[in-house]
Amino acid sequence: MGRKQLQCILNTEKNVIQFLDEWASMKKPIELVEEMKKATFKITAFAFLGYIKESTFQATDTLFTDYRRGLMVPAINIPGFTFHKALKARNKLLKIIRSVLEEQKAMVKINEPKGKKYMIDLLMDVEDEDGKHLDDEHIADVILTSLSAGFDGISLGSFWGFMHLSGNLQVFKKAKEEQEEIVSRRPSTQKGLILAEIKQMHYLAKVVEEMLRMTNTLALFRKAKIDVSINGYTIPKGWKVLAWNGAVHMDPTIYENPKNFDPSRWENMSVKQPGAFMPFGAGTKFCPGNELAKLVITIFLHYFLLNYKMERFNPESPLCYKQAPLPLDNGLVRFTKTT
């Protein structure tokens, strides 16, 4: 196992266990949507930046929330508006990232490099054909953009993984049995997950694929180059269009009973039609963080299946559709530890 993969698994595993234990110890119901955001940010911040102090993380977490809220609102840069608050949060976040960057550079000067573990390390080494490196402003901006881009896939993916497993007892039972079997084969000297075990989680991989099909958050902005007619409507040339990838995943001509959560559909299914399954985009726009997202989601579901159960307080809560389908009660649940 590569050093980077091992470090990512160890850190993710540590945080997943910590958050699940914390949720199970709470005396009152939690809004899982919000809790998943906190957990996801802490895990991804480590993957991109490496170690950051807990006090720094807490401040950054609040700023990141403010920053994210300003991404899909009117660009009104006036005090009191969400966009203005988001810009202020972005500037503070960039300042924090630059401070981490300075610490990393200082460590490199003092110690011999021990291999590149985090995204910030790799960006520090990037250079063009003239040997020129990225400046600190550019590196900080790339990291913040990457954090934001990968955030929804992991937080919403894990959230809906919990929801679908809890709402489908047969799927839960089958996935749990697979995880128990994998752990039972583990040598007594081994502590925690390894990549080889994750690769053996064939049924859980199908659960994740089915969840991604039903919970796609990806949308693409495009500009019409010519007048286009679709279903009796005309999109004039020059208009900007939001293409919602997830609509393809609910096409009954491609997926039988698309509204049913059915991981078994992936056992003998080969999506041959181009663009029929693209939770992370396609072609040159394919998300480079897709493997990290699936890894984190898998680790969350692995420990959930083995050691916890979850009760929804409003299983019939209506959904609202913003960037992704979310229950109006923000996923009000209670976790209970079973082992």
C-alpha positions in Angstrom: 0.0 0.0 0.0 1.3 3.4 -0.9 2.3 5.8 1.9 -0.3 8.4 0.8 -3.1 5.8 0.6 -2.2 4.4 4.0 -2.1 7.8 5.6 -5.5 8.8 4.0 -7.1 5.5 5.2 -5.7 5.9 8.8 -6.8 9.5 9.1 -10.3 8.9 7.6 -10.8 5.8 9.8 -9.8 7.7 13.0 -12.2 10.6 12.2 -15.0 8.3 11.1 -14.9 6.3 14.4 -14.7 9.6 16.4 -17.7 11.1 14.7 -19.9 8.0 14.8 -19.1 7.5 18.6 -19.9 11.2 19.2 -23.2 11.0 17.4 -24.2 7.8 19.3 -23.4 9.4 22.6 -25.6 12.4 22.0 -28.8 12.5 24.1 -30.9 14.3 21.6 -31.5 13.8 17.8 -28.9 15.2 15.4 -29.4 16.9 12.0 -27.2 14.5 10.0 -26.8 16.8 7.0 -25.0 19.4 9.2 -23.0 16.8 11.1 -21.8 15.2 7.9 -20.6 18.6 6.7 -18.4 19.0 9.7 -17.0 15.5 9.4 -16.3 15.8 5.7 -14.6 19.1 6.1 -12.2 17.8 8.8 -11.4 14.7 6.7 -10.8 16.5 3.4 -8.9 19.3 5.1 -6.4 16.7 6.3 -6.1 15.1 2.9 -5.2 18.5 1.3 -3.4 20.3 4.0 -2.1 17.7 6.5 -2.2 18.3 10.2 -3.9 21.5 11.4 -4.4 22.5 15.0 -7.9 21.8 16.5 -8.4 25.5 17.2 -7.5 26.4 13.7 -9.8 23.7 12.3 -12.8 25.0 14.3 -12.3 28.5 13.1 -11.8 27.3 9.5 -14.9 25.1 9.7 -17.2 28.1 10.4 -15.6 30.2 7.7 -15.9 27.3 5.2 -19.6 27.1 5.9 -20.0 30.9 5.2 -17.9 30.6 2.1 -20.0 27.7 0.7 -23.2 29.5 1.3 -22.1 32.2 -1.1 -21.4 30.0 -4.0 -24.9 29.7 -5.4 -26.5 33.1 -4.5 -26.7 36.4 -6.4 -23.3 38.2 -6.5 -24.4 41.2 -4.3 -21.2 42.4 -2.6 -22.9 44.6 0.0 -22.7 44.2 3.8 -25.6 42.1 5.0 -25.8 39.9 1.9 -24.7 36.2 1.8 -22.3 36.8 -1.0 -20.5 39.6 0.8 -20.1 37.4 3.9 -18.8 34.6 1.7 -16.1 36.8 0.1 -14.9 37.9 3.6 -14.8 34.2 4.7 -12.9 33.3 1.5 -10.2 35.9 2.2 -9.8 34.6 5.8 -9.6 31.0 4.6 -6.9 31.9 2.1 -5.0 33.6 4.8 -5.2 30.4 7.0 -4.1 28.2 4.1 -1.1 30.4 3.4 -0.1 30.2 7.0 -0.2 26.4 6.8 1.8 26.7 3.6 4.5 28.7 5.4 4.7 26.1 8.1 5.2 23.4 5.5 8.0 25.3 3.9 9.7 25.9 7.2 9.5 22.2 7.9 11.1 21.3 4.6 14.0 23.7 5.3 14.6 22.0 8.7 14.0 18.4 7.8 14.7 16.1 4.9 11.6 15.5 2.8 10.0 12.1 3.7 7.8 11.7 0.6 4.8 13.7 -0.5 1.7 13.0 1.5 -0.7 15.8 0.9 -1.9 18.0 -1.9 -0.2 21.1 -0.5 3.2 19.3 -0.7 2.6 18.4 -4.4 1.6 21.9 -5.3 4.7 23.3 -3.7 6.8 21.2 -6.1 4.9 22.0 -9.3 6.9 24.0 -11.8 6.6 25.1 -15.4 9.0 24.5 -18.3 11.1 27.5 -17.1 11.4 26.0 -13.6 9.1 28.6 -12.1 7.0 27.4 -9.1 3.4 28.4 -8.2 3.2 31.4 -5.9 1.5 31.0 -2.5 -1.6 32.9 -3.6 -2.2 30.4 -6.4 -1.6 27.4 -4.3 -4.0 28.6 -1.6 -6.6 29.3 -4.2 -6.3 25.8 -5.8 -6.6 24.1 -2.4 -9.7 26.1 -1.4 -11.3 25.4 -4.8 -10.5 21.7 -4.5 -11.9 21.5 -1.0 -15.1 23.0 -2.1 -15.4 20.9 -5.3 -15.0 17.6 -3.4 -17.1 18.6 -0.4 -20.6 17.8 -1.7 -19.8 14.4 -3.1 -18.4 13.1 0.2 -20.8 14.7 2.6 -24.0 14.1 0.7 -22.9 10.7 -0.5 -22.2 9.5 3.0 -25.5 11.0 4.2 -27.5 9.2 1.6 -25.5 6.0 2.2 -26.7 6.1 5.8 -30.3 6.9 4.8 -30.6 4.2 2.1 -29.1 1.5 4.2 -31.3 2.3 7.2 -34.4 2.3 5.0 -33.6 -1.0 3.3 -33.2 -3.7 5.8 -32.4 -6.5 3.4 -29.7 -4.4 1.8 -28.4 -3.5 5.3 -28.3 -7.1 6.3 -26.4 -8.3 3.2 -23.9 -5.4 3.4 -23.3 -6.0 7.1 -22.7 -9.7 6.5 -20.1 -8.9 3.9 -18.3 -6.5 6.3 -18.3 -9.1 9.2 -16.9 -11.7 6.9 -14.1 -9.5 5.8 -13.2 -8.6 9.4 -13.3 -12.2 10.5 -10.5 -13.1 8.1 -8.3 -10.4 9.5 -5.1 -11.5 11.3 -5.0 -10.8 15.0 -2.0 -8.5 14.6 -3.9 -6.2 12.2 -5.5 -3.1 13.6 -7.9 -1.3 11.4 -8.7 -1.3 7.7 -6.3 -1.8 4.9 -6.7 -1.2 1.2 -6.9 -4.9 0.3 -10.0 -5.3 2.5 -11.7 -2.3 0.9 -11.1 -3.9 -2.5 -12.9 -7.0 -1.2 -16.1 -5.1 -0.4 -17.9 -6.0 -3.6 -21.4 -5.7 -2.4 -20.8 -2.4 -0.5 -19.2 -1.1 -3.7 -22.6 -1.7 -5.5 -24.4 0.0 -2.6 -22.2 3.1 -3.2 -22.7 3.0 -6.9 -26.5 2.8 -6.5 -26.4 5.6 -3.9 -24.3 7.8 -6.4 -26.9 7.0 -9.1 -29.8 8.2 -7.0 -28.0 11.1 -5.3 -26.0 12.8 -8.0 -25.0 16.4 -7.1 -23.2 17.3 -10.3 -24.5 20.0 -12.6 -22.8 21.7 -15.5 -23.2 25.3 -16.6 -23.1 25.7 -20.4 -23.8 28.4 -23.0 -26.0 27.7 -26.0 -23.9 28.4 -29.2 -27.0 28.2 -31.4 -30.8 28.2 -31.0 -31.8 24.7 -29.6 -35.3 23.2 -29.5 -36.0 20.7 -26.7 -39.4 19.2 -26.0 -41.2 22.1 -27.6 -39.1 24.8 -25.9 -36.5 26.9 -27.5 -33.2 27.8 -25.8 -32.0 30.9 -27.6 -28.4 31.3 -28.7 -26.3 32.9 -26.0 -28.5 31.7 -23.1 -26.7 30.0 -20.2 -28.0 26.6 -19.3 -27.7 24.4 -16.2 -27.5 20.7 -17.3 -28.5 18.4 -14.4 -26.5 15.2 -14.8 -28.6 13.3 -12.2 -31.6 13.4 -14.5 -29.9 10.8 -16.7 -29.7 8.4 -13.8 -33.4 8.4 -13.4 -34.2 7.6 -17.0 -36.4 4.4 -17.1 -35.2 3.5 -20.6 -31.7 3.0 -19.0 -32.5 1.9 -15.4 -35.5 -0.3 -14.7 -37.6 1.1 -11.8 -35.1 4.0 -11.3 -36.7 5.3 -8.1 -36.0 2.0 -6.3 -32.8 1.7 -4.3 -31.5 -1.6 -5.7 -27.7 -2.3 -5.5 -28.3 -5.7 -7.2 -28.9 -3.9 -10.5 -25.1 -3.5 -10.7 -24.4 -7.2 -10.5 -25.0 -7.9 -14.2 -25.4 -4.4 -15.5 -23.0 -2.8 -17.9 -23.9 0.7 -18.7 -22.9 0.8 -22.4 -24.6 4.0 -23.4 -22.1 6.9 -23.2 -23.1 9.4 -20.5 -25.6 6.9 -18.8 -23.7 6.9 -15.5 -21.7 10.0 -14.6 -21.9 10.9 -10.9 -18.4 12.4 -11.2 -18.7 13.8 -14.7 -17.2 12.4 -17.9 -14.4 12.8 -20.3 -12.0 15.7 -19.7 -14.3 17.0 -17.0 -14.2 13.8 -14.9 -13.7 14.7 -11.2 -10.1 13.8 -10.2 -11.3 13.4 -6.6 -13.7 10.5 -7.3 -11.6 7.8 -5.7 -11.1 9.8 -2.5 -14.9 10.4 -2.3 -15.7 6.7 -2.7 -13.0 5.8 -0.2 -14.3 8.1 2.5 -17.9 7.0 1.9 -16.9 3.3 2.0 -15.1 3.7 5.3 -18.1 5.6 6.9 -20.5 2.8 5.8 -18.1 0.0 6.8 -18.0 1.2 10.5 -21.7 2.1 10.5 -22.7 -1.4 9.3 -20.5 -3.1 11.9 -21.2 -1.1 15.0 -24.3 1.2 14.7 -27.9 1.5 13.8 -29.7 4.7 12.9 -33.3 5.8 13.5 -35.0 8.4 11.4 -37.5 10.6 13.1 -39.3 11.7 10.0 -38.9 9.0 7.4 -41.6 10.5 5.2 -40.0 14.0 5.4 -40.5 15.8 2.0 -37.4 16.5 -0.1 -36.2 19.8 -1.2 -34.1 20.2 -4.3 -31.3 22.7 -4.2 -27.9 21.4 -5.3 -29.0 17.8 -4.4 -32.2 16.2 -2.9 -32.3 16.7 0.9 -35.0 16.1 3.5 -36.7 19.2 4.8 -35.9 18.1 8.4 -32.1 18.1 7.5 -32.0 14.3 8.3 -33.1 14.3 11.9 -31.8 11.0 13.3 -30.5 9.2 16.3 -27.5 6.8 16.2 -27.1 3.9 18.6 -24.0 1.8 19.1 -24.7 -1.9 18.8 -21.3 -3.4 19.9 
